[in-house]
Amino acid sequence: MSTPNTREEWSSRWGFIVVATGAAAGLGNIWKFPYIVGENGGGAFMLVYLAAILLVALPILAAELLLGRLGNLNVIDGLRRIAVARGYPAAWSRLGWIGLLSCFVVLSFYSVVGGWTLAYFVGALSGGLVVEGGAPGPLYFADLFDSIVSSPARSVAWHTAFIALTAVVVGSGVARGIERLCRWLMPLLFLLLLLLVVYAAATMPEFSAALRFLFAPDISKLSWEGALTAVGHAFFTLSVGVGAMLTFGSYLPTGVRLGAAAFTVAGLDTLVAILAGLAIFPIVFAYGMQPGSGPGLVFVTLPVAFAAMPGGPFVAALFFALLAVAAFTSAPSMLEPMVEYVRERSKGSRTQATLKVVLAVWLFGLAQALSFGDWASVTLLGKNLFELSDFLVSNILLPVGGLLIATFVGWALLPADTAGSLGIRQPLLHKAWLLSLRVVAPLALVLLLAGGLA
């Protein structure tokens, strides 16, 4: 379908960098990364993770940006334009549907977790938390977590608040909404992270233990499943495979070197993850907790330590501000591809498209919000609706989407198309990138897909 080219653009290369880094450096870095590192042996996991960033996730990130620039439309019509122009079937546009479905499912449960972060931040900022029944006073955050996830009213209310805030940002536009938000919040995110790392280094002798845990690999502690988890998280953390970076690439001003931009985004995202580990693990070790405490590490385990440490209320407020900022910088990247598709197809306003998409996401998100309360008994494959959505995206949609992107760009596009658009000036580097797209990344994603379905 042909649409008028009335697309917005990022104001500059730096504007794109902060937005793309915000999309990548979300809850996956602050909430998920520390506990999966803890579950899988620390330093050995880090080695595989960093290798996967370099050899799998980064090449596909650059490929998505390239498709966005060449297509210069929404994720469906842009892919159709590229395929047809090069003599390939228009069916390649179905790859875009995988991305849009991924965005829809991810945002539906991400907004629930984002709502939890808002609830924690408000509770920490007030200096006292209230449990079910309204009893005031400083309480363990575990009580708040239980009261939120088991209360339909609270869970739905925070889910609604988070998705509404995200809608306001995306509805305001690409440069005036998403970019403006990230220009403010990304420096704040780095500042909060650095403050927490400095606090840990200055007050906790266990900071050196955290350094050893993260950077002294013991291969015997890493299982095959742990290695696949590292590959999967490297892929997930850069927000590739869902169409977000493809959509963002379509807004890039001419003259921006895609290869260098992708490398910068991947580097900043990895830095956020490492800083999160350096902020969290000293606290875990200082209070005799287990680094592999699972998803409850930041919502249940760490708050107990905050309650016990000197200046705990301040550190808790700082930490949950960081968590809320990280959640909020990523959410627009999942909403934008869907909004842009609806806007261009319907030829309506951005506001109208945003409202339509947000309503659908909010309704589906209600099922995720109720998964730990009234609908906890509704299960499939032994998983509640929230867990099933996470499984579907992480183990099926993202690997399949990434595999198809790598195949299409690596094999269907001419090397002249890719080298010129990426701005890669060294032929050897371009050959290495193509080798990763054609062989290394597909092999890793096939193994990830097989492991997730086993």
Beta strands, then each sheet from edge to edge (+ up, - down):
strand 1: 379-380
strand 2: 383-384
sheet 1: 1+ 2-
end
